[in-house]
Amino acid sequence: MNEKFYLEYGIYYIVVFIILREWLKPIMELTNTGYDYYFLIFIALSLALALLGLPLIITWLIKSVYIAFFIIRAYSDYSIFSTDGLHFLYSDLQWNVLQLLQKNFTGVSNPFRTLLFLILIWMLVYLIHHWITVRMSVFYFLVLTIFFITMLDTFSEYDGTGAIVKVVLLGLILTAFLFLKRSTTEMGAFVQRKSYLHYLTPVLLLVSIVGLVAFMSPKSPPQWPDPVPFIKGVATGGIGGVVEGKVGYGENDETLGGGFSQDDTVVFHAHAPKKQYWRIETKDFYTTKGWTVANDSYNEWEIPSNTLLPLSIPNGEEESRAEILPTADFPFILQPYGLKRVLFDGSLILTEETEKLQTVVQNNIVALDYYQLIYSEPSYSFTALKDGDMPRTTVNSRFLQLPHELPERVRDLAEDITGRYNTTYDKARAIERYFQQNGFTYETNNIAYPAQDQDYVDQFLFETKRGYCDNFSTAMVVMLRSVDIPARWVKGFVGGDQIGRTDDGLLIFEVQNNDAHSWVEVYVDGIGWMPFEPTIGFSSPASIDYDVDLSDIEDELVPEEQRELEQQQKEEMEQVAQSQEVEGATSSVFNEKNRKWLIALVIALLAAIYLLYRRRRKWLPTVYVKMNRQKKQDAESFDLSYSRLLKQLEYQGLRRQSNQTLKSFAQEVDAHFGTSDMTILTEAYERMVYSEKGEALDFEQLKESWENLINRTGS
């Protein structure tokens, strides 16, 4: 491999790296995953190793060491060179293999998920390397990339407009490079560097001009309706199926249960700095079938607009602004967490029991078509949440209400889940996580109503384990109250789909009836009311301030969401460790006896790989011969076979010198083996490359000479 090779393929791989970055960016953004630069380094490392063409065992070793370093660095405080770091890797691998053997696929840890993702990147880079070096085409790679980005752009919040343009332009340029490479290879021609620029400059200019014109040209609006609501409707049985109701906000929650059909009607647009939950009201009285409000006569008072609101949710430090543009008849305010003031021409009626804010204009309750919100999202101190010495706060007893006929097994389950925890926050988190780890599923169709003498929560927890937000949120509130923790049921909307950005930088969200939702608020001593999200598939709206002793560097690199995931994982690993101590070592497939066999198996496998690598010059000729016999004998296959022969001769110590001609080298090889095959092959190769007589070559006869010679290299 010469300088031209590295320069040429280096350009290819730089373009591929930029395209792969467009794969990685939405994954990191949508999953709130940190350490994205570590993933980029791994992609760059994999491409560099593919370019250098190092032996397989060396590339595997380098990548494996980097993966180990990445996982230890991201998920522990140990060093890769320490015993504790290696023990962390081994313990995590042992735990996850056990989960896979038990078919508990949701129980695998975050480090193991990271390992699988890195292996996926490894395989993808290898496939791209094959497409570029062997097929000399990236058509399928570009199609997959465009399909991947367009799907995310359609079905998620990710805006893939810029990424699509970038990928298409870079893909066209790379395709032009590879087309020229493939054409010259098939014709056996050599292209000088100046000629490369001569051929490719028009392509680069044309692609750049077309891209610029497309970017600057006016865009017409979409001509087809949005397919997402239709697909969602089909997926949930909303079309052609039997449904019991339609999703959306309603005031009557006395009877919960039954399935519902999807409704993609847009109910409001929100201009806000980020996606968030929108509260409407809370309810506090559980009836065994649903929710009402404890007081028959509500306490209400009127508040002028732009006045500080006396809501129970604590405020944060930094103020934000949002704009709401309702399209449905909503005579109330959609409240972000930490709402302080509402700006519009009128006043508000605040209901104390529900915290619902109705809008009044000229003494009439009316639905607004626009209003502004000033709010300060609370950030809950992790140190305070974990403080078990906080004094108990007296809260209205209505937030502890439970019906007398509540089945005792509901209370027993709540006590069993929370019994080992000391703080309100830990108990609430334990119940919140319970649904994700014990076979519950999120479903909206064929959800049963409780029987007349049956409790709604009891039916969900012990019989069906199927349901949607109302099932999960109601069950969590009831279980929290069962262990004397004040909690209330909340209704509103989740954030919707991002569809654009305003001129002043706010994100535009479109919220549909499909986004109607219910969740939980818990009163934490010393903190106040705090939201929790038990429904599978939804993320908690609470912002946690992890004010613990972390280094400055870690605080800069790890987002709050990632730190919360890491904290959750540590807690879960601790639970696993304790449960394993109770059950004993016999419950693990990796007891002491099996561990020794596993270590011996790994050592034997590594030894076998090493021996195969050391003796590759013995078995590689046989592999090459079998591969060559399955191919069509033409100029392309002969070119590849001749290159492999030169490589195999190097293993025998027969290396062509830089100033040595192919003819002279062929004579040296024939003298070594006592044949004339190398001279025959070399003369045919030179005729194919330097003349137009390649089509007249007898490739079948050349194959015999090639097989005879390459078999001798393995003897």
VENLIN-V643984 format. One record per residue. N is the residue number from 1. RES is the residue in one letter. D_LAST is the distance of its C-alpha to the last C-alpha in whole Angstrom. Layout:
N	RES	D_LAST
N	RES	D_LAST
This chain:
1	M	27
2	N	30
3	E	33
4	K	34
5	F	32
6	Y	33
7	L	37
8	E	36
9	Y	35
10	G	37
11	I	40
12	Y	38
13	Y	38
14	I	41
15	V	43
16	V	41
17	F	42
18	I	46
19	I	45
20	L	44
21	R	47
22	E	49
23	W	47
24	L	48
25	K	51
26	P	53
27	I	51
28	M	52
29	E	56
30	L	56
31	T	55
32	N	56
33	T	53
34	G	53
35	Y	50
36	D	49
37	Y	48
38	Y	45
39	F	44
40	L	44
41	I	42
42	F	40
43	I	39
44	A	39
45	L	36
46	S	34
47	L	35
48	A	34
49	L	31
50	A	30
51	L	31
52	L	29
53	G	25
54	L	25
55	P	22
56	L	23
57	I	24
58	I	26
59	T	28
60	W	28
61	L	30
62	I	32
63	K	33
64	S	34
65	V	36
66	Y	38
67	I	39
68	A	40
69	F	42
70	F	43
71	I	44
72	I	46
73	R	48
74	A	49
75	Y	50
76	S	51
77	D	52
78	Y	49
79	S	47
80	I	43
81	F	42
82	S	45
83	T	45
84	D	47
85	G	45
86	L	42
87	H	45
88	F	46
89	L	43
90	Y	42
91	S	46
92	D	46
93	L	42
94	Q	44
95	W	47
96	N	45
97	V	43
98	L	46
99	Q	48
100	L	45
101	L	45
102	Q	49
103	K	48
104	N	51
105	F	49
106	T	52
107	G	52
108	V	49
109	S	50
110	N	50
111	P	47
112	F	44
113	R	46
114	T	45
115	L	41
116	L	41
117	F	42
118	L	40
119	I	37
120	L	38
121	I	38
122	W	35
123	M	34
124	L	36
125	V	35
126	Y	31
127	L	33
128	I	35
129	H	32
130	H	30
131	W	33
132	I	33
133	T	30
134	V	29
135	R	32
136	M	34
137	S	37
138	V	39
139	F	41
140	Y	41
141	F	41
142	L	44
143	V	46
144	L	45
145	T	46
146	I	49
147	F	50
148	F	49
149	I	52
150	T	54
151	M	54
152	L	55
153	D	58
154	T	59
155	F	59
156	S	59
157	E	61
158	Y	59
159	D	60
160	G	57
161	T	59
162	G	57
163	A	54
164	I	54
165	V	55
166	K	52
167	V	49
168	V	50
169	L	51
170	L	48
171	G	46
172	L	47
173	I	46
174	L	42
175	T	42
176	A	44
177	F	41
178	L	38
179	F	40
180	L	40
181	K	36
182	R	35
183	S	37
184	T	36
185	T	32
186	E	33
187	M	34
188	G	32
189	A	35
190	F	35
191	V	38
192	Q	40
193	R	41
194	K	45
195	S	44
196	Y	43
197	L	46
198	H	48
199	Y	46
200	L	47
201	T	50
202	P	52
203	V	50
204	L	51
205	L	54
206	L	55
207	V	53
208	S	55
209	I	58
210	V	58
211	G	57
212	L	60
213	V	63
214	A	62
215	F	62
216	M	66
217	S	67
218	P	69
219	K	68
220	S	69
221	P	70
222	P	68
223	Q	69
224	W	67
225	P	69
226	D	66
227	P	64
228	V	64
229	P	67
230	F	66
231	I	63
232	K	64
233	G	67
234	V	65
235	A	62
236	T	65
237	G	67
238	G	70
239	I	70
240	G	71
241	G	71
242	V	74
243	V	75
244	E	77
245	G	78
246	K	77
247	V	75
248	G	77
249	Y	80
250	G	83
251	E	85
252	N	86
253	D	83
254	E	85
255	T	83
256	L	79
257	G	77
258	G	76
259	G	73
260	F	74
261	S	72
262	Q	71
263	D	73
264	D	72
265	T	75
266	V	75
267	V	78
268	F	78
269	H	76
270	A	75
271	H	75
272	A	73
273	P	71
274	K	69
275	K	68
276	Q	70
277	Y	72
278	W	76
279	R	79
280	I	82
281	E	83
282	T	83
283	K	84
284	D	85
285	F	87
286	Y	84
287	T	86
288	T	83
289	K	83
290	G	82
291	W	84
292	T	87
293	V	89
294	A	91
295	N	95
296	D	96
297	S	98
298	Y	96
299	N	97
300	E	96
301	W	97
302	E	97
303	I	95
304	P	96
305	S	93
306	N	91
307	T	92
308	L	90
309	L	89
310	P	90
311	L	86
312	S	85
313	I	81
314	P	81
315	N	80
316	G	78
317	E	78
318	E	77
319	E	79
320	S	77
321	R	79
322	A	78
323	E	80
324	I	80
325	L	81
326	P	82
327	T	81
328	A	83
329	D	86
330	F	85
331	P	89
332	F	87
333	I	85
334	L	81
335	Q	80
336	P	77
337	Y	77
338	G	79
339	L	82
340	K	85
341	R	87
342	V	87
343	L	88
344	F	90
345	D	94
346	G	95
347	S	95
348	L	93
349	I	94
350	L	92
351	T	92
352	E	91
353	E	90
354	T	87
355	E	87
356	K	87
357	L	88
358	Q	90
359	T	91
360	V	95
361	V	97
362	Q	100
363	N	101
364	N	98
365	I	95
366	V	93
367	A	89
368	L	88
369	D	86
370	Y	85
371	Y	85
372	Q	84
373	L	82
374	I	82
375	Y	80
376	S	78
377	E	75
378	P	75
379	S	73
380	Y	73
381	S	72
382	F	69
383	T	71
384	A	74
385	L	72
386	K	71
387	D	74
388	G	75
389	D	79
390	M	80
391	P	84
392	R	84
393	T	86
394	T	88
395	V	87
396	N	89
397	S	89
398	R	89
399	F	85
400	L	85
401	Q	86
402	L	85
403	P	87
404	H	88
405	E	86
406	L	83
407	P	81
408	E	80
409	R	76
410	V	76
411	R	77
412	D	75
413	L	72
414	A	73
415	E	74
416	D	71
417	I	69
418	T	71
419	G	72
420	R	69
421	Y	70
422	N	73
423	T	74
424	T	75
425	Y	72
426	D	69
427	K	71
428	A	71
429	R	67
430	A	67
431	I	68
432	E	67
433	R	63
434	Y	64
435	F	64
436	Q	61
437	Q	59
438	N	61
439	G	60
440	F	63
441	T	62
442	Y	64
443	E	66
444	T	68
445	N	69
446	N	70
447	I	72
448	A	74
449	Y	78
450	P	79
451	A	81
452	Q	85
453	D	85
454	Q	81
455	D	80
456	Y	78
457	V	76
458	D	76
459	Q	75
460	F	72
461	L	71
462	F	71
463	E	70
464	T	69
465	K	67
466	R	67
467	G	69
468	Y	69
469	C	71
470	D	74
471	N	73
472	F	70
473	S	73
474	T	76
475	A	74
476	M	73
477	V	77
478	V	78
479	M	75
480	L	76
481	R	80
482	S	79
483	V	78
484	D	81
485	I	79
486	P	81
487	A	80
488	R	80
489	W	79
490	V	78
491	K	78
492	G	77
493	F	74
494	V	71
495	G	70
496	G	69
497	D	67
498	Q	66
499	I	67
500	G	68
501	R	70
502	T	73
503	D	74
504	D	75
505	G	72
506	L	72
507	L	70
508	I	71
509	F	71
510	E	72
511	V	73
512	Q	73
513	N	75
514	N	71
515	D	71
516	A	74
517	H	73
518	S	74
519	W	73
520	V	75
521	E	77
522	V	77
523	Y	79
524	V	78
525	D	80
526	G	81
527	I	79
528	G	80
529	W	79
530	M	75
531	P	73
532	F	71
533	E	68
534	P	67
535	T	67
536	I	63
537	G	61
538	F	64
539	S	64
540	S	67
541	P	69
542	A	70
543	S	69
544	I	68
545	D	68
546	Y	66
547	D	68
548	V	66
549	D	64
550	L	61
551	S	60
552	D	61
553	I	58
554	E	57
555	D	60
556	E	59
557	L	56
558	V	57
559	P	59
560	E	62
561	E	60
562	Q	57
563	R	59
564	E	60
565	L	57
566	E	56
567	Q	59
568	Q	59
569	Q	55
570	K	56
571	E	59
572	E	57
573	M	55
574	E	58
575	Q	59
576	V	56
577	A	55
578	Q	59
579	S	58
580	Q	55
581	E	57
582	V	60
583	E	58
584	G	56
585	A	52
586	T	52
587	S	52
588	S	49
589	V	45
590	F	44
591	N	46
592	E	45
593	K	43
594	N	41
595	R	40
596	K	39
597	W	36
598	L	36
599	I	35
600	A	32
601	L	31
602	V	31
603	I	29
604	A	26
605	L	26
606	L	25
607	A	23
608	A	21
609	I	21
610	Y	20
611	L	17
612	L	16
613	Y	16
614	R	15
615	R	11
616	R	12
617	R	9
618	K	7
619	W	10
620	L	11
621	P	9
622	T	11
623	V	14
624	Y	14
625	V	14
626	K	17
627	M	19
628	N	19
629	R	20
630	Q	23
631	K	24
632	K	26
633	Q	25
634	D	27
635	A	28
636	E	27
637	S	24
638	F	23
639	D	24
640	L	22
641	S	19
642	Y	19
643	S	19
644	R	16
645	L	14
646	L	16
647	K	16
648	Q	12
649	L	12
650	E	14
651	Y	12
652	Q	10
653	G	14
654	L	14
655	R	18
656	R	20
657	Q	24
658	S	27
659	N	29
660	Q	26
661	T	26
662	L	23
663	K	24
664	S	23
665	F	20
666	A	19
667	Q	20
668	E	18
669	V	15
670	D	15
671	A	16
672	H	13
673	F	11
674	G	14
675	T	15
676	S	18
677	D	16
678	M	17
679	T	20
680	I	21
681	L	20
682	T	22
683	E	25
684	A	25
685	Y	25
686	E	27
687	R	30
688	M	29
689	V	30
690	Y	33
691	S	35
692	E	36
693	K	34
694	G	31
695	E	33
696	A	32
697	L	29
698	D	27
699	F	24
700	E	23
701	Q	22
702	L	21
703	K	19
704	E	17
705	S	16
706	W	15
707	E	13
708	N	11
709	L	10
710	I	9
711	N	7
712	R	5
713	T	6
714	G	4
715	S	0
